[in-house]
């Protein structure tokens, strides 16, 4: 059985106890062990700050972008073995594994392009020069410079490749070294990527470190120049926000947590239309892709009462065509959940949801081996039923919430989720969209507008694009990542310069 070493301080540190066993979630076969007991986390962070930080800051944006392009090429060159690992350790179908691996490479490539466009500078001007005095001799200007600490990334289990690369791409381009801590249960893909990065020598010393196993006292050593970016449960996020390093030392923290994402079907969309087919396809994809283990997956389906029966029938028919099983076998459309803990939580969530709703499709029955569940589509008699909006079931589960067709009512149902990452709206009626958008915008970080005109090019609402903000208010954590150049701000200090503007050019 493989043991996963960690890469910190510019060297591989062997796996040491206490250890955790990584398994194939389809068969429960042990695959590897991970443990971080031999790591001196204080020294690991110091190496990243003192070695990786200065080397990155000496580089221009174009040079940092070239690093990201090289990382993307490494992933592309080892794509098939990484996909095989994602199938074995993550329970992904091949299609789902490609979604993770290719998403990682595409995000690196997008930020490599941004680096090229920013060119040979090291400091970013932020806005225009501002006249402050009677003449332009006294002016002001804002600039952004890299923080002088380390970015610690605590990533979720569902996207071991994409999760590592989307955070690392932004931090490295901004000029901050990274210590990445993948979720242990699915760490094989992240570990294999790191071995390939190191072997290819694409990174400056100290620029990227990887911790396989528990976090130990890693977070206790963070300070005011450091950044902590976390993706995971709201319960863990609450714990992180109460850490002394955050409350007493003002560590910059970004959180992406739970999200009861909603899809809203407009009253104008009739069965058989192109927008209807887009809506059905998106809901089924989001329910079953990676067994519903996506932070952007649709959990609540807000539909007009007039077509509620037709929606239920159409979704049930499509879900019945999805074969659940070992993703290593041909013809399987959905694999297992990623871990025993995830399996237990999802089954409990399904039981709680189905107690207060009507089951349209599926149940929680599972075979003896493997972490499998059926896709479950529920229907709420009252769209405001609390269990639908109070807790996310992080699996292949969604609930139909009928509404009258009024835009304000649809938005009010969505708002019961207390903030999310993405809301998708399916309509070709401009008046409905104009009415619902102002109500939805404060509730979510991104709104996907599904319509007949964009259907042929649609990536679906569950695809996180590096050019757009990823994050959301309230329950979703209140954080913001990606968004092109906007994402760099998390890792940079914004400083105001005030004085003779001819001196600003010395700095810029």
Long-range contacts (C-beta under 8 A, 24 or more apart in sequence): 1-30, 1-31, 1-32, 1-33, 2-31, 2-32, 2-33, 2-188, 3-32, 3-33, 3-34, 4-32, 4-33, 4-34, 4-187, 4-188, 4-191, 4-212, 4-213, 5-191, 5-212, 6-36, 6-39, 6-209, 6-210, 6-211, 6-212, 6-213, 7-194, 7-198, 7-208, 7-209, 7-210, 8-39, 8-44, 8-47, 8-179, 8-209, 8-210, 8-211, 9-40, 9-43, 9-44, 9-47, 9-209, 10-47, 10-51, 10-205, 10-206, 12-198, 13-38, 13-39, 14-38, 15-212, 15-213, 18-214, 19-213, 20-184, 20-185, 20-213, 20-214, 22-89, 22-184, 22-185, 22-186, 22-187, 22-188, 23-89, 23-339, 23-340, 24-88, 24-89, 24-91, 25-89, 25-90, 25-91, 25-335, 25-336, 25-337, 25-338, 25-339, 25-343, 25-370, 25-371, 26-91, 26-325, 26-326, 26-327, 26-328, 26-335, 26-336, 26-370, 26-371, 26-372, 27-326, 27-369, 27-370, 28-340, 28-369, 28-370, 28-371, 31-88, 31-89, 31-188, 32-89, 32-187, 32-188, 34-184, 34-187, 34-191, 34-212, 34-213, 35-212, 35-213, 35-214, 36-211, 36-212, 36-213, 36-214, 36-215, 36-216, 37-213, 37-214, 37-216, 39-211, 39-216, 41-216, 41-217, 41-218, 41-220, 41-221, 42-217, 42-221, 44-179, 44-209, 44-211, 44-218, 45-150, 45-152, 45-179, 45-218, 45-221, 45-222, 45-226, 47-206, 47-209, 48-150, 48-177, 48-178, 48-179, 48-206, 48-207, 48-209, 49-148, 49-149, 49-150, 49-177, 49-225, 50-206, 51-177, 51-205, 51-206, 52-150, 52-177, 52-178, 52-204, 52-205, 52-206, 52-207, 52-208, 52-209, 53-146, 53-148, 53-149, 53-150, 53-175, 53-176, 53-177, 53-206, 55-204, 55-205, 55-206, 55-207, 56-146, 56-172, 56-175, 56-176, 56-177, 56-204, 56-207, 57-122, 57-146, 57-175, 58-122, 59-122, 59-175, 59-204, 60-119, 60-120, 60-121, 60-122, 61-114, 61-115, 61-118, 61-119, 61-120, 61-121, 61-122, 61-173, 62-115, 62-116, 62-118, 62-119, 62-120, 63-115, 64-115, 64-172, 64-173, 64-175, 65-111, 65-112, 65-113, 65-114, 65-115, 65-116, 65-118, 65-173, 66-112, 66-115, 67-172, 67-202, 67-203, 67-204, 67-207, 68-108, 68-109, 68-111, 68-112, 68-115, 68-169, 68-172, 68-173, 69-108, 69-109, 69-112, 70-200, 70-202, 71-108, 71-165, 71-169, 71-197, 71-202, 71-203, 72-105, 72-106, 72-108, 72-109, 72-112, 74-193, 74-196, 74-197, 74-200, 74-202, 75-101, 75-104, 75-105, 75-108, 75-161, 75-165, 75-193, 75-196, 76-105, 77-196, 78-192, 78-193, 78-196, 79-105, 81-192, 82-161, 82-189, 82-192, 82-193, 85-188, 85-189, 85-192, 86-160, 86-161, 86-189, 87-327, 87-328, 87-335, 88-188, 88-328, 89-160, 89-186, 89-187, 89-188, 89-189, 90-157, 90-158, 90-160, 90-186, 90-189, 90-290, 90-335, 90-338, 91-291, 91-327, 91-335, 91-336, 91-337, 91-338, 91-371, 92-290, 92-327, 92-335, 93-327, 93-332, 93-333, 93-334, 93-335, 94-327, 95-289, 96-289, 96-290, 96-327, 96-335, 97-327, 99-289, 99-290, 100-159, 100-160, 100-161, 100-162, 100-189, 100-290, 101-161, 101-162, 101-189, 103-159, 103-161, 103-162, 103-165, 103-166, 103-463, 103-464, 104-161, 104-162, 104-164, 104-165, 104-166, 104-193, 105-165, 106-466, 107-162, 107-165, 107-166, 107-169, 107-466, 107-482, 108-165, 108-169, 110-169, 110-466, 110-467, 110-484, 111-169, 111-170, 111-173, 111-466, 112-169, 114-173, 114-484, 114-485, 115-173, 118-485, 121-508, 122-175, 123-507, 123-508, 124-485, 124-488, 124-492, 125-508, 126-494, 129-501, 129-504, 132-498, 136-501, 137-500, 137-501, 138-498, 138-499, 138-500, 139-498, 139-499, 139-500, 139-501, 139-504, 140-496, 140-497, 140-498, 141-496, 141-497, 141-501, 141-504, 142-494, 142-495, 142-496, 142-497, 143-494, 143-495, 143-497, 143-507, 143-508, 144-488, 144-489, 144-492, 144-493, 144-494, 144-495, 145-175, 145-492, 145-493, 145-495, 146-174, 146-175, 146-176, 146-491, 146-492, 146-493, 147-176, 147-225, 147-226, 147-227, 147-252, 147-491, 147-492, 147-493, 148-225, 149-176, 149-222, 149-223, 149-224, 149-225, 149-226, 149-227, 150-176, 150-177, 150-178, 150-179, 150-222, 150-226, 150-227, 151-176, 151-177, 151-178, 151-179, 151-226, 151-227, 151-228, 151-229, 151-491, 152-178, 152-179, 152-181, 152-218, 152-219, 152-222, 152-226, 152-227, 152-228, 152-229, 153-178, 153-179, 153-180, 153-181, 153-229, 153-230, 154-181, 154-215, 154-228, 154-229, 154-230, 154-231, 154-232, 154-240, 155-180, 155-181, 155-182, 155-183, 155-190, 155-231, 156-183, 156-231, 156-232, 156-295, 157-182, 157-183, 157-185, 157-186, 157-293, 157-338, 157-339, 157-342, 158-186, 158-290, 158-293, 158-294, 158-295, 158-338, 159-294, 160-186, 160-187, 160-188, 160-189, 160-190, 161-189, 161-190, 161-193, 162-464, 163-190, 163-231, 164-190, 164-193, 164-210, 165-193, 166-464, 166-466, 166-470, 166-481, 166-482, 167-229, 167-481, 168-208, 169-466, 170-481, 170-482, 170-487, 170-488, 170-490, 170-491, 171-227, 171-229, 171-490, 171-491, 172-207, 172-208, 173-488, 174-488, 174-490, 174-491, 174-492, 175-491, 175-492, 176-227, 176-491, 177-206, 177-207, 177-208, 177-209, 178-207, 178-208, 178-209, 179-209, 179-210, 179-211, 179-218, 180-208, 180-209, 180-210, 180-211, 181-210, 181-211, 181-215, 181-218, 182-210, 182-211, 182-212, 183-232, 184-212, 184-213, 184-214, 185-338, 185-339, 185-341, 185-342, 186-338, 186-339, 187-212, 219-243, 219-245, 220-244, 220-245, 221-245, 222-249, 222-251, 223-249, 223-251, 224-249, 224-250, 224-251, 226-251, 226-252, 227-251, 227-252, 227-253, 227-254, 227-490, 227-491, 228-252, 228-253, 228-254, 229-253, 229-254, 229-479, 229-481, 229-490, 230-254, 230-255, 230-256, 230-477, 231-255, 231-256, 231-257, 231-295, 232-256, 232-257, 233-257, 233-258, 234-258, 234-475, 234-477, 237-477, 252-490, 254-471, 254-477, 254-479, 254-480, 254-481, 254-490, 255-477, 255-478, 255-479, 256-295, 256-421, 256-470, 256-471, 256-472, 256-476, 256-477, 256-479, 256-481, 257-475, 257-476, 257-477, 258-391, 258-392, 258-475, 258-476, 258-477, 259-295, 259-296, 259-299, 259-392, 259-417, 259-419, 259-420, 259-421, 259-422, 259-472, 259-475, 259-476, 260-299, 260-300, 260-389, 260-392, 260-417, 260-418, 260-420, 260-475, 261-296, 261-297, 261-298, 261-299, 261-300, 261-417, 261-420, 261-421, 261-422, 261-423, 261-424, 261-444, 261-461, 262-298, 262-299, 262-300, 262-301, 262-302, 262-413, 262-414, 262-417, 262-420, 262-423, 262-424, 263-298, 263-300, 263-301, 263-302, 263-423, 263-424, 263-425, 263-426, 263-461, 264-302, 264-410, 264-411, 264-414, 264-423, 264-424, 264-425, 264-426, 264-427, 264-436, 264-440, 265-301, 265-302, 265-303, 265-304, 265-307, 265-311, 265-426, 265-427, 266-304, 266-425, 266-426, 266-427, 266-428, 266-429, 266-432, 266-433, 266-436, 267-304, 267-306, 267-405, 267-427, 267-429, 267-432, 268-427, 268-428, 268-429, 268-432, 269-307, 269-426, 269-427, 269-428, 270-307, 271-307, 271-310, 271-314, 273-452, 274-452, 274-455, 275-426, 275-427, 275-428, 275-450, 275-451, 275-452, 275-455, 276-314, 276-426, 277-455, 278-426, 278-450, 278-451, 278-452, 278-455, 278-458, 279-426, 279-450, 280-311, 280-314, 280-315, 280-318, 281-318, 281-460, 282-424, 282-426, 282-450, 282-458, 282-460, 282-461, 282-462, 283-315, 283-398, 284-315, 284-318, 284-319, 284-322, 285-460, 285-462, 286-398, 286-460, 286-461, 286-462, 287-319, 287-375, 287-377, 287-396, 287-397, 287-398, 288-319, 288-322, 288-333, 288-334, 288-375, 288-396, 289-462, 291-334, 291-335, 291-336, 291-337, 291-338, 291-373, 291-395, 291-396, 292-375, 292-394, 292-395, 292-396, 292-397, 293-337, 293-338, 293-342, 293-394, 293-395, 294-462, 295-421, 296-421, 296-422, 296-461, 296-462, 296-463, 296-464, 297-398, 297-462, 298-398, 298-424, 298-461, 298-462, 299-392, 299-393, 299-397, 299-398, 299-399, 299-417, 300-388, 300-389, 300-398, 300-399, 300-401, 300-413, 300-414, 300-417, 301-398, 301-399, 301-400, 301-401, 302-383, 302-401, 302-403, 302-410, 302-413, 302-414, 303-400, 303-401, 303-402, 303-403, 304-402, 304-403, 304-404, 304-405, 305-402, 305-403, 305-404, 305-405, 306-405, 308-379, 308-400, 308-402, 311-400, 312-360, 312-377, 312-379, 312-400, 315-360, 315-361, 315-377, 315-400, 316-360, 316-361, 316-377, 319-361, 319-362, 319-375, 319-377, 320-361, 322-375, 324-372, 324-373, 324-374, 324-375, 325-372, 326-370, 334-375, 334-396, 336-370, 336-371, 336-372, 336-373, 337-371, 337-372, 337-373, 337-395, 338-371, 339-371, 340-371, 342-371, 342-394, 342-395, 343-371, 343-373, 345-394, 346-373, 346-393, 346-394, 346-395, 346-397, 347-373, 349-391, 349-392, 349-393, 349-394, 349-395, 349-397, 350-376, 350-393, 350-395, 350-397, 352-387, 352-391, 353-378, 353-387, 353-388, 353-393, 353-397, 353-399, 354-378, 355-387, 356-380, 356-385, 356-386, 356-387, 356-388, 357-381, 357-385, 357-387, 357-388, 357-399, 360-400, 362-396, 383-413, 384-413, 384-416, 388-416, 389-416, 389-417, 389-418, 407-432, 407-435, 407-436, 407-439, 408-435, 408-436, 408-439, 410-436, 411-436, 411-439, 411-440, 411-443, 412-439, 414-440, 414-443, 414-444, 415-439, 415-443, 417-443, 417-475, 418-474, 418-475, 419-443, 419-444, 419-472, 419-473, 419-474, 419-475, 419-476, 419-478, 420-444, 420-445, 420-472, 420-474, 420-475, 420-476, 421-445, 421-446, 421-470, 421-471, 421-472, 421-476, 422-446, 422-447, 422-448, 422-461, 422-462, 422-472, 423-447, 423-448, 424-448, 424-449, 424-450, 424-461, 425-449, 425-450, 426-450, 426-451, 427-451, 428-452, 428-453, 442-473, 443-473, 443-474, 444-472, 444-473, 444-476, 445-469, 445-470, 445-471, 445-472, 445-473, 445-476, 445-480, 446-470, 446-472
